[in-house]
Amino acid sequence: DFAEGNIHHKALLISVTVCSILLVLIIIFCYFRYKRQETRPRYSIGLEQDETYIPPGESLKDLIEQSQSSGSGSGLPLLVR
């Protein structure tokens, strides 16, 4: 009876040890992955806040006319009042 209980305690100790080591390895992996992602430059569209999407010399009307002639179903939707 004593030997059987001793085996169960050893199995429990080994299981807890293995699970603890795996948990530590997973935490370390996640930490380094997070740090690598943090140091990588973020994607930006390259527009400053004072820049506009409409090029100089063109109006919104010009952009709407260009978008209507670019094919079936493409372009800016027209707003009807």
C-alpha positions in Angstrom: 0.0 0.0 0.0 2.8 2.4 0.9 4.8 1.6 -2.3 1.6 2.2 -4.4 1.0 5.6 -2.8 4.7 6.5 -3.3 4.4 5.8 -7.0 1.3 8.1 -7.3 3.2 10.9 -5.5 6.2 10.5 -7.9 3.9 10.5 -10.9 2.1 13.6 -9.6 5.5 15.3 -9.0 6.7 14.5 -12.5 3.5 15.7 -14.1 3.5 19.0 -12.2 7.2 19.5 -13.0 6.7 18.8 -16.8 3.6 21.1 -16.9 5.4 23.9 -15.1 8.3 23.7 -17.4 6.0 23.8 -20.5 4.1 26.7 -19.0 7.3 28.7 -18.4 8.5 27.9 -22.0 5.2 29.1 -23.5 5.3 32.3 -21.4 8.9 33.0 -22.6 8.0 32.3 -26.2 5.0 34.7 -26.0 7.1 37.4 -24.3 9.8 37.3 -27.0 7.2 37.3 -29.7 5.5 40.3 -28.2 8.8 42.2 -27.8 9.7 41.4 -31.5 6.3 42.7 -32.6 6.7 45.8 -30.5 10.1 46.8 -32.0 8.9 46.2 -35.6 7.7 49.5 -37.3 4.0 49.8 -37.7 2.4 50.1 -41.1 1.4 53.6 -42.0 -0.3 55.0 -45.1 2.3 57.8 -45.4 -0.1 60.7 -45.1 0.4 63.5 -42.7 -2.6 65.0 -41.0 -2.5 68.2 -43.1 -2.3 66.3 -46.4 -5.5 65.6 -48.4 -6.5 62.8 -50.7 -7.5 65.2 -53.5 -4.4 66.2 -55.6 -3.8 69.9 -56.1 -5.4 71.3 -59.3 -8.3 68.7 -59.2 -11.7 69.1 -57.7 -14.1 66.5 -56.2 -16.2 66.8 -59.3 -13.2 65.8 -61.5 -12.6 62.7 -59.2 -16.3 61.7 -59.5 -16.2 62.0 -63.3 -13.0 59.9 -63.5 -14.4 57.2 -61.3 -17.7 56.9 -63.2 -15.8 56.1 -66.5 -13.6 53.4 -65.0 -15.9 50.4 -65.5 -19.0 48.7 -64.4 -19.7 49.0 -60.7 -16.5 50.7 -59.8 -15.8 54.1 -58.6 -17.4 56.5 -56.0 -21.1 56.2 -55.4 -23.2 59.2 -56.2 -25.1 60.8 -53.4 -28.7 61.9 -54.4 -30.6 64.6 -52.6 
